[in-house]
Amino acid sequence: MNDLVSLRFGLATRREFLFAALSAGVYALTGGSALADAAIKKPIPKTGELLPVIGLGTWQTFDVGAGKAARDPLRQVLSEFVRLGGRVVDSSPMYGKSEGVAGDLAAELGVQKQLFFATKVWISGRDAGVRQMDESFERLRTQRMDLMQVHNLVDYRVHLSTLRRWKEEGKVHYIGVTHYTASAHDELARVLAGEDLDFVQINYSLGERDAEKRLLPVAADRRIAVLINRPLGAGGLFTKVRGKPLPAWANEVGCASWAQFFLKFVISHPAVTCAIPATSKTAHLIDNMQAGVGSLPSAAVRKQMADYFAAL
Ligand SMILES: NC(=O)c1ccc[n+]([C@@H]2O[C@H](COP(=O)([O-])OP(=O)(O)OC[C@H]3O[C@@H](n4cnc5c(N)ncnc54)[C@H](OP(=O)(O)O)[C@@H]3O)[C@@H](O)[C@H]2O)c1
């Protein structure tokens, strides 16, 4: 039994090592800064500010304690993210210690100014919302939040009225709403149509394409920037392709891994501004960031990607 476990562990470690070495090779060849220079950017429709198309989520991955063993890998993830040209870091008071960890690590690395912090309010009531958002400013160690979003539409009318005032005062730069499930898309579409928003954050991936029907067109029509959560299906997309090779044509469309295949599909939707995959591993971060360079698949190639994935 022990031998089996250690054999499995050994294989996983070797595979991870090979993958990391491969990524490191590409990385060394291009040099981190070359990758940063080549990062694809899309404009926030209301202002024209450009954002790199690959961001970083923090749900679960950054919810760790203060210990060195837990924080060192995340410090490296964040450091490489910035070095490779990343800016958008998404968090929430719902994610346990994640906001505080992201804030601490950004301060230690001295990269706060390079980052675009997106966090959320996730509570009912005006005063409770103000208190919670003020705590987020402290945890992320900033006086001005780049983007404050109403998490899962919780008490959104109340919080949006606070956020509009804060936007006028310059306390927040952009405001938005989020959700993570297709069952909320109809309500989200109504909110997008009725409220003056800068951003919406929604679930979209090769495994969850519902947003294409209504929400992404509404966002484009209303000139609302779109962040994509669960772009890797919370990791579930990898289960579907386990042991299956990439199609031969993947390389021609700039995808050297399944992660890049999944992410290029998401960021190439014309209404999508930025995908925010989460990872706790530097090798995965480097892999993901490579989806954000080169060219983006055309509509025809997107269809080919979706058909291929659906047939697996
Ligand atoms: N309601 C909301 O507002 C809402 C809801 C859901 C999510 N979000 C936001 O969106 C972010 C992203 O969504 P998510 O975290 O649910 O899911 P996701 O980004 O689709 O997937 C994350 C998972 O994929 C794995 N992964 C990442 N890169 C990989 C790679 N290159 N190769 C293999 N595995 C890889 C990660 O594990 P490793 O650590 O092993 O890499 C992790 O388990 C969240 O972190 C959060 O910030 C917001």
The ligand as a MOL file (V3000), in Angstrom:
LIG
                    3D

  0  0  0     0  0            999 V3000
M  V30 BEGIN CTAB
M  V30 COUNTS 48 52 0 0 0
M  V30 BEGIN ATOM
M  V30 1 N -19.0800 34.6210 -7.4920 0
M  V30 2 C -17.8780 35.0390 -7.7930 0
M  V30 3 O -17.6290 36.2430 -7.8150 0
M  V30 4 C -16.8170 34.0520 -8.1210 0
M  V30 5 C -17.1110 32.6920 -8.1490 0
M  V30 6 C -16.0940 31.8010 -8.5000 0
M  V30 7 C -14.8070 32.2780 -8.7560 0
M  V30 8 N -14.5290 33.6150 -8.6750 0 CHG=1
M  V30 9 C -13.1670 34.1410 -8.9540 0
M  V30 10 O -12.6710 33.5300 -10.1290 0
M  V30 11 C -11.4250 32.8970 -9.8610 0
M  V30 12 C -11.2270 31.7010 -10.7830 0
M  V30 13 O -12.2160 30.7110 -10.5860 0
M  V30 14 P -11.9390 29.3400 -9.8040 0
M  V30 15 O -10.7960 29.5460 -8.8620 0
M  V30 16 O -13.2270 28.8810 -9.2560 0 CHG=-1
M  V30 17 O -11.5520 28.2990 -10.9150 0
M  V30 18 P -10.5060 28.1950 -12.1440 0
M  V30 19 O -9.6140 29.3680 -12.1830 0
M  V30 20 O -11.3310 27.8520 -13.3190 0
M  V30 21 O -9.6810 26.8930 -11.7430 0
M  V30 22 C -8.7770 26.8870 -10.6850 0
M  V30 23 C -8.2190 25.4690 -10.5320 0
M  V30 24 O -7.4740 25.1080 -11.7010 0
M  V30 25 C -6.1880 24.6340 -11.3390 0
M  V30 26 N -5.2430 25.1560 -12.3510 0
M  V30 27 C -4.9580 26.4590 -12.6250 0
M  V30 28 N -4.0900 26.5540 -13.6380 0
M  V30 29 C -3.7830 25.2830 -14.0140 0
M  V30 30 C -2.9340 24.7220 -15.0070 0
M  V30 31 N -2.2210 25.4930 -15.8310 0
M  V30 32 N -2.8620 23.3680 -15.1130 0
M  V30 33 C -3.5900 22.5710 -14.2880 0
M  V30 34 N -4.4250 23.0410 -13.3140 0
M  V30 35 C -4.5180 24.3820 -13.1900 0
M  V30 36 C -5.9050 25.2010 -9.9720 0
M  V30 37 O -5.1400 24.3040 -9.2250 0
M  V30 38 P -3.5660 24.5790 -8.8950 0
M  V30 39 O -3.5450 25.4800 -7.6910 0
M  V30 40 O -3.0640 23.2090 -8.6580 0
M  V30 41 O -2.9520 25.2200 -10.1080 0
M  V30 42 C -7.3090 25.3120 -9.3650 0
M  V30 43 O -7.6700 24.1010 -8.7330 0
M  V30 44 C -11.5280 32.5640 -8.3690 0
M  V30 45 O -10.2780 32.2400 -7.8090 0
M  V30 46 C -12.1520 33.8260 -7.8530 0
M  V30 47 O -11.1880 34.8580 -7.7280 0
M  V30 48 C -15.5270 34.5080 -8.3790 0
M  V30 END ATOM
M  V30 BEGIN BOND
M  V30 1 1 1 2
M  V30 2 2 2 3
M  V30 3 1 2 4
M  V30 4 1 4 5
M  V30 5 2 4 48
M  V30 6 2 5 6
M  V30 7 1 6 7
M  V30 8 2 7 8
M  V30 9 1 8 9
M  V30 10 1 8 48
M  V30 11 1 9 10
M  V30 12 1 9 46
M  V30 13 1 10 11
M  V30 14 1 11 12
M  V30 15 1 11 44
M  V30 16 1 12 13
M  V30 17 1 13 14
M  V30 18 2 14 15
M  V30 19 1 14 16
M  V30 20 1 14 17
M  V30 21 1 17 18
M  V30 22 2 18 19
M  V30 23 1 18 20
M  V30 24 1 18 21
M  V30 25 1 21 22
M  V30 26 1 22 23
M  V30 27 1 23 24
M  V30 28 1 23 42
M  V30 29 1 24 25
M  V30 30 1 25 26
M  V30 31 1 25 36
M  V30 32 1 26 27
M  V30 33 1 26 35
M  V30 34 2 27 28
M  V30 35 1 28 29
M  V30 36 1 29 30
M  V30 37 2 29 35
M  V30 38 1 30 31
M  V30 39 2 30 32
M  V30 40 1 32 33
M  V30 41 2 33 34
M  V30 42 1 34 35
M  V30 43 1 36 37
M  V30 44 1 36 42
M  V30 45 1 37 38
M  V30 46 2 38 39
M  V30 47 1 38 40
M  V30 48 1 38 41
M  V30 49 1 42 43
M  V30 50 1 44 45
M  V30 51 1 44 46
M  V30 52 1 46 47
M  V30 END BOND
M  V30 END CTAB
M  END
